[in-house]
């Protein structure tokens, strides 16, 4: 089977995996993401497999999948942000910051505002209000319709008044 056929088939399996993940059938989602990766490794399949692991509390395995995703496609920003989030969950805020900064720089990343939101939350936890404000403002600039970002920014600005 030529590469393009394998890639197309892997994408179909990945889409099925995502559907199972969204329905809460994590074991079937994992099986299908792994099948997709066997057919044709993609950054997306590694990242979403990691995301599924994170739902099961398997944070170290989720991080490992994100590293594999970055090895496949360093331009794909989602695994950088996800590593940052997983490190935040582990309480390693300092370790999370460089990963979130890398996510902001990634050429291929949606939703682009997430690393700004996550960095802002780290700065809020640290009482670094001005830095949090800057991250939320930039996040809203890149995603002006994001209501969660708008709300975070509004709440933070209210603290200054």
C-alpha positions in Angstrom: 0.0 0.0 0.0 1.6 3.3 -1.0 2.3 5.9 1.7 -0.7 8.1 0.8 -3.1 5.2 1.1 -1.6 4.3 4.5 -1.8 7.9 5.6 -5.5 8.1 4.5 -6.3 4.8 6.3 -4.5 6.0 9.4 -6.5 9.2 9.4 -9.8 7.2 9.1 -8.8 5.1 12.1 -7.7 8.2 14.0 -11.1 9.8 13.4 -12.8 6.6 14.8 -10.5 6.7 17.8 -11.5 10.3 18.5 -15.2 9.5 18.3 -14.7 6.7 20.9 -12.7 9.0 23.1 -15.4 11.7 23.0 -18.0 9.0 23.9 -15.9 8.1 26.9 -14.7 4.6 25.6 -11.1 5.3 26.4 -9.9 1.7 26.0 -11.2 1.5 22.4 -9.9 4.9 21.7 -6.4 3.8 22.8 -6.6 0.7 20.7 -7.6 2.6 17.6 -5.0 5.4 18.1 -2.4 2.7 18.4 -3.7 1.0 15.2 -3.5 4.4 13.5 0.1 4.8 14.6 0.9 1.3 13.3 -0.4 2.2 9.9 1.2 5.6 9.6 2.7 7.6 12.6 1.3 11.1 12.9 1.9 13.8 15.5 -1.9 14.0 15.9 -2.3 10.4 16.7 0.5 10.5 19.3 -0.9 13.7 20.8 -4.4 12.4 21.1 -3.2 9.0 22.4 -1.4 11.0 25.1 -4.6 13.0 25.8 -6.5 9.8 26.3 -3.8 8.5 28.7 -4.2 11.7 30.6 -7.9 11.1 31.1 -6.8 7.8 32.8 -4.3 9.6 35.0 -1.4 8.2 33.1 0.4 11.5 32.9 3.9 10.2 32.3 2.7 8.1 29.4 0.8 11.1 28.1 4.0 13.2 28.2 5.9 10.4 26.4 3.4 10.4 23.6 3.7 14.1 23.2 7.5 13.8 22.9 6.9 11.2 20.1 4.5 13.6 18.4 7.1 16.4 18.5 9.7 13.9 16.9 7.2 13.2 14.1 6.3 16.9 13.5 8.1 19.6 15.5 5.8 22.3 13.9 2.7 20.8 15.5 2.0 22.9 18.6 -0.6 20.9 20.5 1.9 18.4 22.1 4.0 21.3 23.4 1.0 22.8 25.1 -0.2 19.4 26.4 3.2 18.7 28.0 2.9 22.1 29.7 -0.5 21.2 31.0 0.6 17.8 32.2 3.5 19.3 34.0 1.1 21.8 35.6 -1.1 18.9 36.7 2.0 17.4 38.3 2.7 20.7 40.1 5.8 21.5 38.0 4.9 25.1 37.1 8.5 26.0 36.3 8.9 23.0 34.0 5.6 23.9 32.2 6.6 27.4 31.2 9.1 26.6 28.5 6.8 24.1 26.9 3.9 26.6 26.8 6.3 29.2 25.3 7.2 26.7 22.6 3.5 26.1 21.9 3.0 29.8 21.3 5.8 29.7 18.6 4.6 26.6 16.8 3.7 27.2 13.2 0.9 24.7 13.2 -1.4 25.0 16.2 -5.1 25.3 17.0 -6.5 26.6 19.3 -3.7 29.1 19.3 -4.9 30.8 22.5 -4.5 27.8 24.9 -0.8 28.3 25.7 -1.5 32.0 26.5 -4.4 31.0 28.8 -2.2 28.3 30.5 0.7 30.7 31.0 -1.6 33.3 32.4 -3.0 30.8 34.9 0.6 29.9 36.0 1.3 33.6 36.5 -1.9 34.1 38.5 -1.0 31.2 40.8 2.3 33.0 41.4 0.7 36.4 42.0 2.4 37.8 38.9 -0.6 39.8 37.8 1.0 42.0 35.1 2.4 38.9 33.4 -0.9 37.1 33.6 -2.6 40.1 32.2 -0.2 40.3 29.3 -0.8 36.6 28.5 -4.6 36.9 28.6 -4.5 40.0 26.4 -2.3 38.3 23.9 -4.5 35.2 24.0 -7.6 37.3 23.3 -5.7 39.0 20.4 -5.1 35.7 18.7 -8.6 34.4 19.4 -10.9 37.4 19.8 -14.1 35.3 20.0 -12.9 33.1 22.8 -15.4 33.7 25.6 -13.3 31.9 28.3 -10.3 34.1 27.5 -12.5 37.2 27.6 -13.8 36.2 31.0 -10.4 35.5 32.4 -9.2 38.9 31.2 -12.2 40.7 32.6 -11.8 39.0 36.0 -8.2 39.9 36.2 -8.7 43.5 35.1 -11.4 43.8 37.8 -8.8 42.9 40.4 -6.8 45.9 39.4 -9.7 48.3 40.0 
